[in-house]
Amino acid sequence: MENTCITTTMTTPSKTTIITTSATTTTTTTSTTTVFTDHMTAAEFDEAFTAVMPRLRRRLLALTGNPHDADDVLQETYLRLSRRARAKTLTRQQQPYAYTCAAALNLLRDLWRHPSRQERCTDRLPERGWDGGFAGREAEAVTTALLRGLSPKEAAAVILIDIEGLTHDMAGERLGAHRGTVQRNRMRGLAKIRAALDL
């Protein structure tokens, strides 16, 4: 008998279905192949991630034991998957939580394997930005203007103690005055400065 082959293609917004039917007088065979070609949009990803985020955060918190680390991994997971969604390379997932959790665990493993990628505390301050010395000049001008409002003794006490860092005894020796006198002059000078700055 003569064989007959019928091929039908159906297209929907989320998938393409190809149905091939081979028929003879005695046998009929039907096969269905589903090919997913649709990708998530950025808005769809945000909605899906928002839905699974509380559950995913609880899982990460149980693994890290630290809410800050859990939040960091959660944020990095969102950023990586969001970039893929915006590049239209993230396909729709039947199990969004499972897929998102797998991505988060991969990030967490990378942090555990490479501790150098983690943030570290340091005592070193960041370098100051270069502004051509404008900020320093401005501070000097403000300081000079404030010191001009003080008496010579008050200004001397403030400069030696608060600017140069001398003790009351050392400032007294340099000024030829008693420690208590230097302290009183300094306190009066600081009070005038605070009043001028409205502190």
C-alpha positions in Angstrom: 0.0 0.0 0.0 1.1 3.6 -0.5 2.4 5.5 2.6 1.0 9.0 3.4 3.0 11.5 5.5 1.2 14.5 6.9 3.1 17.3 8.7 1.3 20.0 10.7 2.9 23.0 12.4 1.1 25.0 15.1 2.5 28.2 16.6 1.4 29.8 19.9 2.9 32.8 21.7 4.8 30.6 24.1 5.9 27.5 22.0 6.0 26.0 18.6 4.5 22.5 18.2 5.3 20.2 15.2 3.0 17.2 14.7 4.0 14.5 12.2 1.5 11.8 11.2 2.4 8.8 9.1 -0.5 6.6 7.9 -0.9 3.4 6.1 -4.0 1.3 5.6 -3.3 -0.6 8.8 -1.0 1.6 11.0 -1.2 5.2 12.2 1.7 6.9 14.1 1.5 10.3 15.8 4.6 12.1 17.2 4.7 15.5 19.0 7.8 17.6 19.4 7.7 20.8 21.5 10.4 23.5 21.1 10.4 26.4 23.5 11.5 29.6 21.8 10.0 32.3 24.1 12.1 34.2 26.5 11.2 36.2 29.6 10.9 39.9 29.4 12.4 42.1 32.1 9.0 42.9 33.6 8.1 39.2 33.7 11.4 38.4 35.4 10.9 41.1 38.0 7.4 39.7 38.8 8.7 36.1 39.1 11.7 37.1 41.2 9.5 39.2 43.5 7.3 36.1 44.1 10.1 33.8 45.0 12.3 36.3 46.8 11.0 35.8 50.4 11.4 32.0 50.2 14.8 32.3 48.6 16.0 34.8 51.2 15.0 32.4 54.0 17.0 29.6 52.3 20.1 31.8 51.9 19.8 33.0 55.5 19.8 29.4 56.7 22.9 28.7 54.6 24.9 31.7 55.5 23.7 32.4 59.0 24.1 36.1 58.4 21.4 38.4 57.1 23.9 40.7 55.4 25.5 37.9 53.5 22.1 36.5 52.5 21.0 39.9 51.2 24.3 40.3 49.3 23.9 36.9 47.5 20.2 37.7 46.9 21.0 41.0 45.3 23.8 39.5 43.1 21.4 36.7 42.0 18.9 39.3 40.9 21.4 41.4 39.1 22.8 38.4 37.1 19.5 37.0 36.1 18.1 40.4 35.4 20.9 41.1 32.9 20.0 37.9 31.1 16.3 38.8 31.1 17.1 42.2 29.6 19.4 40.6 27.0 16.5 38.2 26.1 18.6 35.1 26.8 16.6 33.9 29.9 13.9 31.3 28.9 10.7 30.9 30.8 11.0 28.4 33.6 8.3 26.0 34.8 9.9 26.1 38.3 11.1 29.7 38.9 12.1 29.1 42.5 14.2 26.0 41.7 16.0 27.8 38.9 16.6 31.0 40.9 17.7 29.0 43.9 20.2 27.1 41.8 21.7 30.3 40.5 21.9 31.7 44.1 23.7 28.5 45.3 26.2 28.7 42.5 27.0 32.3 43.6 27.3 31.2 47.2 29.7 28.4 46.3 31.9 30.8 44.3 32.1 33.0 47.4 33.1 30.0 49.6 35.7 28.8 47.1 37.2 32.2 46.5 37.2 34.1 49.9 39.1 36.9 48.1 35.9 37.9 46.4 34.3 38.8 49.7 34.4 42.2 51.2 36.9 42.7 54.0 37.1 45.3 56.8 40.1 47.5 56.8 41.5 50.4 58.8 42.7 52.2 55.8 40.6 55.1 54.7 39.9 55.6 51.0 42.1 58.1 49.1 40.9 61.6 49.1 39.7 63.0 45.8 41.9 65.7 44.3 40.2 69.1 44.1 43.3 71.2 43.4 43.6 72.1 47.1 40.4 74.1 47.1 38.9 72.4 50.2 42.1 72.9 52.2 42.3 76.6 51.3 38.6 77.1 52.1 39.1 75.4 55.5 42.1 77.6 56.2 40.2 80.8 55.4 37.3 79.8 57.6 39.6 78.9 60.5 41.5 82.2 60.1 38.2 84.2 60.2 37.1 82.4 63.3 40.4 83.0 65.1 40.3 86.7 64.3 37.2 87.0 66.5 39.1 85.8 69.5 41.4 87.7 71.8 45.2 87.0 71.3 45.3 84.8 74.5 42.2 82.8 73.5 43.5 82.4 69.9 46.9 81.2 71.2 45.4 78.6 73.5 43.1 77.3 70.7 45.9 77.1 68.2 48.3 75.3 70.5 45.9 72.8 72.0 43.2 72.2 69.3 45.3 72.7 66.1 48.8 71.8 67.1 47.8 69.1 69.6 49.7 70.2 72.6 48.6 69.5 76.2 47.5 72.2 78.5 50.8 72.0 80.4 52.9 72.2 77.2 50.8 75.2 76.0 51.2 76.9 79.4 55.0 76.5 79.3 55.2 77.9 75.8 52.9 80.8 76.6 54.5 81.4 80.1 51.1 81.0 81.8 49.6 78.7 84.3 47.8 75.5 83.1 44.4 76.7 84.5 44.7 80.1 82.7 45.4 78.4 79.4 42.4 76.1 79.9 40.1 79.0 80.7 41.3 81.0 77.7 40.8 77.9 75.5 37.2 77.4 76.8 36.3 81.0 76.2 37.7 80.9 72.7 35.9 77.7 71.8 32.6 79.1 73.2 33.0 82.1 70.9 33.7 79.9 67.9 30.6 77.8 68.6 28.5 80.9 68.8 29.9 82.2 65.5 29.1 78.8 63.9 25.7 78.7 65.6 26.4 75.3 67.1 
